[in-house]
Amino acid sequence: MTAINMMVQPKARAGFIIADTAVTDEGGQLVDSVGKVAIGTGAFPHAIGITGNVHPVTFATALGTADARNLKQLMRRLPAIIRSAIAEHERIKGTAGMILLKGVAWDFRRKGPMGFVMTSDASLLAGAEPYEFYETAWNVTLCDGAETASEMLGRPVDLCDPDSFDPEEDGRKLIMRQYLRGGTSLLPGLGEGTSYRIGGEAHLVEVRKAGVQAWTIHDFGDEIGKPIVPRSPS
């Protein structure tokens, strides 16, 4: 399970992704801590968070090779990018790959941020057809049986309103909740019940017309080679 939380805030003229960095093995041990958000800079600012069982670097490499120069090209090329990343994963690991993307891009035509999702497998995103591009203003990783971010944060919140949800302060609270509670993995071969696979660090990525910025907003303190054992911050 990965925490990938995406929202666009038109009033702030920005879109955001809040993600953890933990890569775990089948048994739940932390084997790597890497950024799970692929960033596109230059003339076409965009960021794409990845969850599933394909290593983030494998997807980022496929994305870079595709070299999408604008939003239209990205929308058209994403299915091939996902398939390429899955094929590389299966070549290396010998197991079936699955990917769910949650992204933000600056839409120059609309002069604002746009959020989107795409999955290779419908089981990773309820109601979605594989390889279909869906525009959406937000998508968060749910836990505790909650259906909204408001339930997880314990107060009414509008993710798309900067006056209601601060991506850094409230984003830190949201991902801490996800870290502490864990969730049920949707990936094959990882068993049933709650598992703790969110951890490493929490990264906040901001997409604006001028470009993309990313910074660390929390370090969970997990150790490579050990299972993730959630603990509240001191």
Sequence and secondary structure as in RCSB ss.txt:
>XXXX:A:sequence
MTAINMMVQPKARAGFIIADTAVTDEGGQLVDSVGKVAIGTGAFPHAIGITGNVHPVTFATALGTADARNLKQLM
RRLPAIIRSAIAEHERIKGTAGMILLKGVAWDFRRKGPMGFVMTSDASLLAGAEPYEFYETAWNVTLCDGAETAS
EMLGRPVDLCDPDSFDPEEDGRKLIMRQYLRGGTSLLPGLGEGTSYRIGGEAHLVEVRKAGVQAWTIHDFGDEIG
KPIVPRSPS
>XXXX:A:secstr
   EEEEEEGGGTEEEEEEE EEE TTSBEEEE   EEEE TTS EEEEEEESS HHHHHHHHHHH   SHHHHH
HHHHHHHHHHHHHHHHHH S   EEEEEEEEETTTTEEEEEEEESSGGGSTT  TT  EE SEE    TT SSHH
HHHTS   TT TTT  TTHHHHHHHHHHHHH EE  STTS SSEE    SEEEEEEEETTEEEEEEEEE    TT
SB       
